[in-house]
Amino acid sequence: MPYKEKIIEKKYYAIGEVAQMFNVATSLIRFWETEFDIIKPKKNRKGNRQFTKEDIENVRLIYHLVKERGFTLQGAKDILKSDSDAVKDKMDMIDSLTKVKEFLMELKQQIP
């Protein structure tokens, strides 16, 4: 899973930082912004996008559906319209299980 929380908490993140979190191009983030109305970054006076943690979670949701689960854009839109809470719950469960797996793998390596 490419998404990693930043250690330093910020109110806003630049599009380059968001793209780096997911290891994708900034153009893909801009494209998803036009395709999915749940991504609504603020823009500063210069027109630079400023993403909140909520925006990043929504990008994470779209990334999960499109990149990890292989949905088309329309398929991802349909799922988000019908039951986005269930998708978020499943994503959270996958994250938890991944962390448990990593922990168990570390323990396994420590056993002689």
N, C-alpha and C positions, 0 to 999 in steps of 0.2 A: 504494500500500500504506500503510495508516494506522499500522501498528505502528512505533514508533520507540523505540530503546533510550534509556534515560535516561543522561545524562552522569554523573550522580552515582550510584555504585553503592550500593544499599541492600540490607539483608538481607530486609526485608519492605516491601511496598507496600500501601497502603490501596485499597479497592475503587474509590474515586473516581479514584485515579491510574491504575488498570488500565483503567477505563472510558474515561478520557481518552486513553490510549494508542491505543485502538481506535476512538475517536470514537463510542461507544455509551453507552446509559444504564446506570447501575449495576443497574437492575432486570433488564436482559438478562444481565449477568454472574451475578447471583444465580440467575436462571432456568437458565442453562447449568450452574451448579454443581449444581442438583438433577437435571438431565437427564444429565449426563456425569460418570461417577465418576472421571475423570482430573483433574478440578479439585477439589482438596482443600485449600483455604486453612485455615490455623490460625485459631483465634479467641482473642482476648485475654480478659482478665477481664470487660471490658465487653461482650464478644460481637462486637467488631469483627473483620471478616475481615482476615487478614494474608497476602498473597500472596507466595510466593517466586518467584524467576526461573523455576523449573520450572513452577509454576502458570501463570505468564504465557505461557510457551512453549506450554502445553497450551491456554490460551485462544486463543492465536494460531493454533494448529492448527484448532480448532473454528471460529474466525472465517474462516479460509481456506476450509474446506469449506462452511460454511453461507452466508456473505456473499459471498465471491469466486467460488466455484465453483457456488453455487446448490443444494447438496444440501439435502434435507429433514433434519430432526433424526434420523429413523430411518436415512436413508441415510448420514449422517455417522457415526452409531453403528456401523452395519454395516462401514463402511470402517475405522474405528478398531479394531474387533475383528479384522478380517481381516488388515490390513496397514498399521498406523500408521507403521512405519518407512519404507515406500515413499512415503507421503504426506509425511512429514517431509523425505525426500530431495528430492522434487519441489519442495517449498516452498523449501528451501535453494537449489535450482538456479534457481528463479524469482527469488529475492532476488538471487542473484549476477548473473543476466542483467539484472535491473532496474538494478543498480548500474553494470554495464558500459554499458548504454544511456544512463543519465544522464551518465556520464563522456564518452561519445562525443558526446552532444548538446552538452555544454559545449565540447568541442573544436571542434565544427562552428560554434558561435557565435563562436569566437575567430578563425576563418579569415576573412580579408577578402574 
